[in-house]
Amino acid sequence: MKIKINCTTQEELQINNKKINQKNYNKLNEKPDKFEFVSKIYLLQKFKFIDNKTAYIRKSLEFICNKDITEEEFKDFIENLKKIGFATKKENLKIRYIDSEGKIVFNYNFTTNKPFIIPAFSTKKKSLYKQQNLYIRHNDN
């Protein structure tokens, strides 16, 4: 289960008016401990093969959840992201909650908090992925 937001460009998603990368993420004053259902946060970079060469395609910010969340928790999560400095310049930036089987459960507009229609199906494409960890929750036990 994860929450996914595309952040390829600063137009899509930014932190305190800066592009999303490890350096800018680490400068956040508030850490995601307030999101008790988030166990890990990472940047996922997707590469695609074009003419036997790898071409950069897309970057997304992904929040791994340690439990199923409700629609209300999802909407609160979006609002809390905005409060700690996340913003977009795009009118229709999607933020999605995806279950453990890869099915989109909630598909919302980041700016308006209004739902988009969930696509009936999605196809997997052959791509290369690179993951950069930003946060991992450690239990104090």
C-alpha positions as a Markdown table, in Angstrom:
| # | Residue | x | y | z |
|---|---|---|---|---|
| 1 | Met | 0.0 | 0.0 | 0.0 |
| 2 | Lys | 1.4 | 3.3 | -1.0 |
| 3 | Ile | 0.6 | 6.9 | -1.8 |
| 4 | Lys | 2.1 | 8.2 | -5.0 |
| 5 | Ile | 2.6 | 11.7 | -6.4 |
| 6 | Asn | 4.5 | 12.5 | -9.6 |
| 7 | Cys | 7.3 | 15.1 | -9.0 |
| 8 | Thr | 9.3 | 15.0 | -12.3 |
| 9 | Thr | 9.4 | 18.8 | -12.5 |
| 10 | Gln | 9.1 | 21.6 | -9.9 |
| 11 | Glu | 5.8 | 22.5 | -11.6 |
| 12 | Glu | 4.3 | 19.2 | -10.5 |
| 13 | Leu | 5.4 | 19.0 | -6.9 |
| 14 | Gln | 7.8 | 21.1 | -4.8 |
| 15 | Ile | 8.9 | 21.5 | -1.1 |
| 16 | Asn | 9.0 | 25.1 | 0.1 |
| 17 | Asn | 9.3 | 26.4 | -3.5 |
| 18 | Lys | 12.2 | 24.0 | -4.3 |
| 19 | Lys | 12.4 | 20.9 | -6.4 |
| 20 | Ile | 12.0 | 17.6 | -4.6 |
| 21 | Asn | 15.4 | 15.9 | -3.9 |
| 22 | Gln | 17.1 | 14.4 | -0.8 |
| 23 | Lys | 18.8 | 17.7 | 0.2 |
| 24 | Asn | 15.6 | 19.8 | 0.0 |
| 25 | Tyr | 13.5 | 17.0 | 1.7 |
| 26 | Asn | 16.0 | 16.8 | 4.6 |
| 27 | Lys | 15.5 | 20.6 | 5.3 |
| 28 | Leu | 11.9 | 20.1 | 6.2 |
| 29 | Asn | 11.2 | 21.2 | 9.7 |
| 30 | Glu | 8.5 | 18.7 | 10.3 |
| 31 | Lys | 9.3 | 15.1 | 9.9 |
| 32 | Pro | 6.6 | 12.6 | 8.8 |
| 33 | Asp | 6.3 | 11.0 | 12.2 |
| 34 | Lys | 2.8 | 12.7 | 12.4 |
| 35 | Phe | 1.7 | 10.3 | 9.7 |
| 36 | Glu | 1.6 | 7.2 | 11.9 |
| 37 | Phe | 0.7 | 5.0 | 8.9 |
| 38 | Val | 3.7 | 6.0 | 6.8 |
| 39 | Ser | 6.7 | 3.6 | 7.3 |
| 40 | Lys | 8.9 | 4.7 | 4.4 |
| 41 | Ile | 9.2 | 7.6 | 1.9 |
| 42 | Tyr | 11.3 | 7.4 | -1.2 |
| 43 | Leu | 11.9 | 9.0 | -4.6 |
| 44 | Leu | 11.3 | 6.6 | -7.4 |
| 45 | Gln | 12.9 | 7.4 | -10.7 |
| 46 | Lys | 11.6 | 5.6 | -13.8 |
| 47 | Phe | 13.7 | 5.0 | -16.8 |
| 48 | Lys | 12.6 | 3.6 | -20.1 |
| 49 | Phe | 14.5 | 1.9 | -22.9 |
| 50 | Ile | 14.4 | 3.8 | -26.2 |
| 51 | Asp | 16.5 | 2.5 | -29.1 |
| 52 | Asn | 18.6 | 0.4 | -26.8 |
| 53 | Lys | 19.4 | 3.4 | -24.6 |
| 54 | Thr | 17.9 | 4.4 | -21.3 |
| 55 | Ala | 16.0 | 7.6 | -21.3 |
| 56 | Tyr | 14.7 | 9.4 | -18.1 |
| 57 | Ile | 11.0 | 9.4 | -18.0 |
| 58 | Arg | 9.4 | 10.2 | -14.6 |
| 59 | Lys | 10.1 | 10.8 | -10.9 |
| 60 | Ser | 7.5 | 10.2 | -8.2 |
| 61 | Leu | 7.4 | 10.6 | -4.4 |
| 62 | Glu | 6.1 | 7.5 | -2.7 |
| 63 | Phe | 4.9 | 7.0 | 0.8 |
| 64 | Ile | 4.7 | 3.4 | 1.9 |
| 65 | Cys | 1.8 | 2.7 | 4.3 |
| 66 | Asn | 1.9 | 0.1 | 7.0 |
| 67 | Lys | -1.9 | -0.3 | 7.1 |
| 68 | Asp | -4.9 | 0.4 | 4.9 |
| 69 | Ile | -6.1 | 3.9 | 5.2 |
| 70 | Thr | -9.6 | 5.4 | 4.9 |
| 71 | Glu | -10.6 | 8.1 | 2.5 |
| 72 | Glu | -10.8 | 10.6 | 5.3 |
| 73 | Glu | -7.2 | 9.7 | 6.4 |
| 74 | Phe | -6.1 | 10.1 | 2.7 |
| 75 | Lys | -7.7 | 13.6 | 2.5 |
| 76 | Asp | -6.2 | 14.6 | 5.8 |
| 77 | Phe | -2.8 | 13.3 | 4.6 |
| 78 | Ile | -3.1 | 15.6 | 1.5 |
| 79 | Glu | -3.9 | 18.6 | 3.7 |
| 80 | Asn | -1.0 | 17.9 | 6.0 |
| 81 | Leu | 1.4 | 17.6 | 3.1 |
| 82 | Lys | 0.4 | 21.2 | 2.1 |
| 83 | Lys | 0.8 | 22.4 | 5.7 |
| 84 | Ile | 4.4 | 21.2 | 5.9 |
| 85 | Gly | 5.4 | 22.8 | 2.6 |
| 86 | Phe | 4.4 | 20.6 | -0.3 |
| 87 | Ala | 2.8 | 22.5 | -3.2 |
| 88 | Thr | 2.1 | 22.3 | -6.9 |
| 89 | Lys | 1.7 | 24.7 | -9.8 |
| 90 | Lys | -0.2 | 22.2 | -11.8 |
| 91 | Glu | -4.0 | 22.4 | -11.8 |
| 92 | Asn | -4.5 | 18.6 | -12.1 |
| 93 | Leu | -1.7 | 16.9 | -10.2 |
| 94 | Lys | -2.9 | 13.4 | -9.1 |
| 95 | Ile | -2.2 | 11.9 | -5.8 |
| 96 | Arg | -3.1 | 8.2 | -5.6 |
| 97 | Tyr | -3.5 | 5.6 | -2.9 |
| 98 | Ile | -2.6 | 2.2 | -4.3 |
| 99 | Asp | -3.3 | -1.1 | -2.6 |
| 100 | Ser | -0.9 | -4.0 | -2.2 |
| 101 | Glu | -2.1 | -5.5 | -5.5 |
| 102 | Gly | -1.3 | -2.3 | -7.5 |
| 103 | Lys | -5.0 | -1.2 | -7.8 |
| 104 | Ile | -5.7 | 2.5 | -7.4 |
| 105 | Val | -8.1 | 2.9 | -4.4 |
| 106 | Phe | -8.2 | 6.8 | -4.2 |
| 107 | Asn | -7.3 | 9.1 | -7.1 |
| 108 | Tyr | -7.4 | 12.8 | -6.0 |
| 109 | Asn | -6.5 | 16.2 | -7.3 |
| 110 | Phe | -3.7 | 17.4 | -5.0 |
| 111 | Thr | -4.8 | 21.1 | -5.2 |
| 112 | Thr | -8.6 | 20.8 | -4.9 |
| 113 | Asn | -8.9 | 17.5 | -2.9 |
| 114 | Lys | -11.5 | 16.4 | -5.3 |
| 115 | Pro | -11.5 | 12.8 | -6.7 |
| 116 | Phe | -10.7 | 11.9 | -10.3 |
| 117 | Ile | -12.2 | 9.0 | -12.0 |
| 118 | Ile | -10.2 | 5.9 | -11.3 |
| 119 | Pro | -8.9 | 4.2 | -14.6 |
| 120 | Ala | -10.4 | 0.8 | -15.3 |
| 121 | Phe | -7.0 | -0.8 | -15.8 |
| 122 | Ser | -3.4 | 0.1 | -16.3 |
| 123 | Thr | -0.7 | -1.7 | -18.2 |
| 124 | Lys | 2.7 | -2.4 | -17.0 |
| 125 | Lys | 5.6 | -1.2 | -19.2 |
| 126 | Lys | 9.1 | -2.5 | -19.1 |
| 127 | Ser | 11.2 | 0.2 | -17.4 |
| 128 | Leu | 14.2 | 0.5 | -15.1 |
| 129 | Tyr | 13.6 | 2.0 | -11.7 |
| 130 | Lys | 16.0 | 3.6 | -9.2 |
| 131 | Gln | 14.8 | 4.2 | -5.6 |
| 132 | Gln | 16.3 | 6.9 | -3.3 |
| 133 | Asn | 15.2 | 6.5 | 0.3 |
| 134 | Leu | 14.2 | 9.7 | 2.1 |
| 135 | Tyr | 12.7 | 8.4 | 5.3 |
| 136 | Ile | 12.4 | 5.1 | 7.1 |
| 137 | Arg | 10.5 | 4.8 | 10.4 |
| 138 | His | 12.5 | 3.1 | 13.1 |
| 139 | Asn | 10.7 | 1.6 | 16.1 |
| 140 | Asp | 12.1 | 2.6 | 19.4 |
| 141 | Asn | 11.7 | -0.9 | 20.9 |
